[in-house]
Structures are given as structure tokens and as C-alpha cells.
């Protein structure tokens, strides 16, 4: 046996002995729980759970939540928090509807496709502006992220009523071409289900779902394959150690909040495509659902551990729980809130048990500490 083959065998053996990371383990647990939950629902409740369209309905209704949950995953991995994302989503959806209705800019001579594209650019611009301001205050002025993003949430919600005090809706009578574009559905006949007359109804997926899935893939690649992603984990794990390694902690924190707000802007446009309306109550409590989805998916509030794949399944778990509660006959809204809270507590307890057995000490996130150091 040659020296090269021996070294190769030793490398393979070392790789096999390498333990699974905390993020990967927690993600696998989330995926397993989602699959188990959905299979049990198919067996016991049947109904819509037996049709592929049910999965696509979950994705269609929660595409914006998937995106802002990815945003929260980034800042939580970085050891921070951002509770302004749902406010940005609501503001972007209102501004987008105002623009598409021609109330912010004259629409004469502008094609429907160009108007939709410009509305998307405005949505991204709003997200970037929030990210620039909040990221600067948090990273370079060292103001607590909870306070900064709380102010951002109030500012965004307040700006909605300034833009328009009344709810707005895109209608077929006034914006037929725009509605055709934003409400386009991708039909999949091979995943269709027969109706009562035996006619195959194709499964339909919104364009916003494609955007959400692309965000998940792109953020997963950034976190796992790029230097920036490694810096997020390093800063969230231990800022002092990150400084010792030569990482620019302030710039990394700024970039995390900039990306978070950028994703919130994208989510706002996706939300508008699904609801085709602007309202001050849009995406209410969306930031709480995003935080819950991230935690259920295996992201730790203490920072340094997380995975957007797990976050995606965290969103799916939350949405499936709500469907199961309704299908079980508990249609009052508080039952969904109770089950969501119970599931969140279960996952926090599960994380604590799993990580303590693996020797990982749970700690307070930096943004919750009352003193520096």
C-alpha cells in the first residue's frame, strides 16, 4: 500500500468520525418532524392533505414568510435580531399597489410589464433604505438591535397610513393587465387531482414561490460556501474570537441587517403579488412567525447556529399545524395561536436537551445582554 493511499484512507476515516454539526442535526430533526406530521395528517385527516395542491397552497400562502424567515435566520446566526421585517413587508405592499394604480407616478404610456418591474425595483429600494439606516445604527453606533428594529417597525407601520389612509386593491376593472402578470400561476398537470366530475385539475403554484425558493437556495449557498457566511457564524458564535481572527465585526453585522431588510423588501412585493392589496394590517405579527419558524428550524437565539433549509421546514411546520388544527374542527383563531406557542416551546426544549447532551452551552444572545463584555 502506497503512502498516498494510506493518507487518503486516513482522511476518509477522519471524515467519517467527524460529528454532525449542531445546525445539521437540528435541521434533520425539523425535517423529520414535518414529514411525520404531514404523513399522520394524510392518514388520519385525509381530505385536502391527500392532494399535492395542499402543499402548493401552503407554499403560495407563506412565500413571503419563507423569505422574511430567511432574513431572521441570517441576523439570528449573526447574534442579532430584526423585528422590523413585517412592517417593511406591509409598507412595500402598500407602496407597490399605489404605484401600480398610478397614484405615485403617472402611468400614461407605460406598459404593464414595465410598471410591475419598476414596482419590484421600488420594493427592493425601500428594503435597502431600511437596511442602510438600521445596519448603521446597530453596527457602527452600537445601539441595541431590538430597540433599532422596534423603531423601524413602528416607522414602517406609521408610514403606511401616510402613504394611504384607506386600504387599496388591484381590480380587474381598472388593472386587468397588471393582475394578469402578478397573479400568474404555474400549472402542473402531472400533479393535478380529479374533481367530482373526474376532470383533472392541475396543481397551481404562484411565481412568488419560485422567488422564495430561490432566496432559500441563494442564502444557503452564502452561509455555507462563502467567506461572508462563515463570518456570520463566527460573529454570532463569539464576537471576541471573531475579532481575534481578523474579522471586521462591525461590517459583518451591518451586512447581516442590510441583507435582512433587502429580503423584507422582496417579501413585501411577493406578499403584494399574492394578496394584490395594500393595508396597514398586512403581515401583522409576521416577524413573530418568522422568528418562530427560524427557531423551529434549528436557529439558536444565542447566535452561531442555524440553517435556512431548517427555517424553510420551520415555516412548513407552522403552516401545517394551523391546517391540522382547522381540519380537526378547532376553527377558533386562538387554537392556532395556542398550538403555535406549544410547538415553539417544544422545539426550544428539544434544542436545549439535544445541545446539552452534545456539550453545547446555551447562552443569552448578545442583543439581550444588559451589559457589554
C-alpha positions, -999 to 999 in steps of 0.1 A, spaced: 0 0 0 14 34 -10 18 64 12 -8 83 -9 -34 55 -4 -27 55 34 -32 92 37 -64 90 16 -78 63 39 -69 83 70 -87 113 56 -118 93 48 -118 77 83 -114 112 99 -143 125 78 -165 96 89 -157 102 126 -164 139 123 -196 145 143 -227 161 126 -228 198 133 -255 212 156 -272 231 127 -274 200 106 -287 179 134 -314 204 143 -324 207 107 -327 170 103 -349 169 134 -372 196 119 -374 178 85 -383 145 103 -410 162 124 -426 179 94 -427 146 74 -441 127 103 -467 153 110 -478 155 73 -480 117 69 -500 114 101 -524 141 88 -528 123 55 -536 90 73 -559 104 100 -575 135 85 -572 128 47 -592 154 28 -570 181 13 -538 166 28 -540 137 2 -538 161 -27 -505 177 -39 -523 211 -42 -523 213 -4 -485 215 -3 -486 242 -30 -513 261 -12 -490 262 19 -462 275 -3 -484 300 -20 -498 314 12 -465 315 30 -440 325 3 -434 359 19 -430 343 53 -403 320 39 -383 350 27 -385 370 60 -378 339 80 -346 335 60 -339 372 68 -343 365 105 -321 334 102 -293 355 90 -294 381 117 -300 354 144 -270 334 132 -251 367 135 -262 371 171 -287 399 164 -325 403 158 -347 422 134 -384 428 143 -390 454 116 -393 429 87 -431 425 88 -435 463 89 -413 467 59 -434 440 41 -466 459 48 -451 492 37 -437 477 5 -470 461 -4 -489 494 1 -464 514 -19 -464 488 -47 -502 489 -50 -501 527 -50 -475 527 -78 -493 501 -99 -526 520 -96 -508 551 -109 -512 572 -78 -474 577 -71 -463 582 -107 -483 589 -139 -489 556 -157 -497 570 -192 -476 554 -219 -461 529 -196 -467 492 -203 -480 469 -176 -448 448 -176 -426 479 -171 -449 491 -143 -446 458 -125 -408 457 -130 -405 493 -116 -427 484 -86 -403 455 -79 -373 479 -80 -391 503 -56 -397 474 -32 -360 465 -32 -351 501 -28 -373 505 3 -358 474 18 -323 487 11 -330 520 28 -342 503 59 -312 481 59 -287 510 55 -302 530 84 -308 501 108 -275 485 99 -255 517 105 -272 524 139 -267 488 151 -232 481 137 -214 514 138 -232 532 166 -236 501 187 -273 506 195 -292 476 207 -308 459 176 -340 452 194 -346 489 200 -335 500 165 -356 474 147 -386 481 170 -384 518 160 -381 506 124 -413 485 128 -432 515 142 -419 538 115 -429 514 87 -464 509 101 -468 546 105 -457 554 70 -484 531 56 -512 553 68 -493 584 55 -490 568 20 -527 559 21 -551 561 50 -575 536 32 -569 500 21 -562 497 -17 -569 468 -40 -559 460 -76 -591 452 -95 -599 435 -128 -619 466 -140 -590 490 -135 -558 470 -137 -566 438 -157 -531 436 -174 -512 441 -142 -534 415 -124 -526 390 -152 -489 395 -146 -488 395 -108 -513 367 -103 -498 344 -129 -499 307 -118 -476 279 -130 -498 249 -138 -485 213 -133 -509 189 -149 -488 159 -137 -495 168 -101 -532 175 -107 -561 159 -89 -595 148 -103 -626 168 -92 -660 153 -85 -667 150 -123 -634 132 -129 -617 162 -146 -581 166 -137 -574 200 -121 -537 209 -124 -517 219 -93 -510 256 -94 -480 274 -79 -475 312 -78 -445 330 -91 -437 342 -56 -430 307 -45 -402 305 -71 -388 337 -57 -390 323 -22 -373 290 -31 -345 309 -50 -339 330 -18 -336 298 3 -311 284 -22 -291 316 -25 -289 323 12 -280 286 19 -251 289 -6 -240 323 10 -240 308 45 -222 276 37 -199 284 7 -188 320 11 -165 339 34 -193 362 43 -214 333 55 -185 320 76 -181 355 91 -218 355 101 -214 322 120 -181 334 136 -195 367 148 -227 351 161 -207 324 179 -182 347 197 -175 383 187 -143 385 206 -129 354 189 -141 368 155 -121 400 162 -91 379 171 -94 361 137 -93 394 120 -130 396 110 -145 431 107 -173 425 132 -190 459 126 -191 454 88 -204 419 92 -232 430 115 -240 458 91 -242 434 61 -264 410 80 -290 437 87 -287 451 51 -295 416 37 -323 412 62 -341 444 51 -334 437 15 -351 403 18 -380 421 36 -384 444 6 -386 414 -17 -410 396 6 -432 427 6 -435 425 -32 -442 388 -31 -469 395 -5 -485 421 -28 -484 396 -57 -504 371 -35 -529 395 -19 -529 423 -46 -538 447 -19 -523 473 4 -534 476 40 -520 488 73 -528 454 89 -509 434 63 -484 409 76 -495 416 112 -473 396 136 -453 383 107 -420 390 125 -431 367 153 -440 339 129 -406 344 112 -387 342 145 -407 311 155 -401 294 121 -363 301 124 -362 286 159 -383 256 149 -359 251 120 -329 249 144 -316 285 146 -304 295 181 -313 329 196 -278 329 211 -262 330 176 -237 309 157 -261 280 148 -287 280 121 -296 268 86 -321 282 61 -331 248 50 -343 241 85 -360 275 85 -379 266 54 -392 234 71 -400 255 102 -424 276 81 -439 244 67 -443 230 102 -461 261 114 -484 263 84 -492 225 86 -500 228 123 -526 256 116 -542 234 89 -543 204 112 -560 225 139 -586 237 115 -592 203 99 -597 189 134 -627 212 139 -610 238 161 -617 268 139 -614 295 166 -583 315 159 -569 312 194 -564 275 190 -539 282 162 -521 306 185 -520 281 213 -507 253 192 -481 275 177 -469 286 211 -469 250 223 -449 239 193 -424 267 198 -419 258 234 -414 221 225 -387 230 199 -369 253 224 -369 225 250 -358 200 223 -329 222 213 -318 226 249 -318 189 255 -301 180 223 -274 206 226 -268 200 263 -261 163 255 -237 174 228 -218 197 252 -231 229 237 -238 256 263 -268 277 258 -262 314 263 -281 347 261 -280 364 227 -258 395 226 -288 418 220 -304 406 252 -274 413 274 -277 443 297 -240 449 299 -212 449 275 -185 422 275 
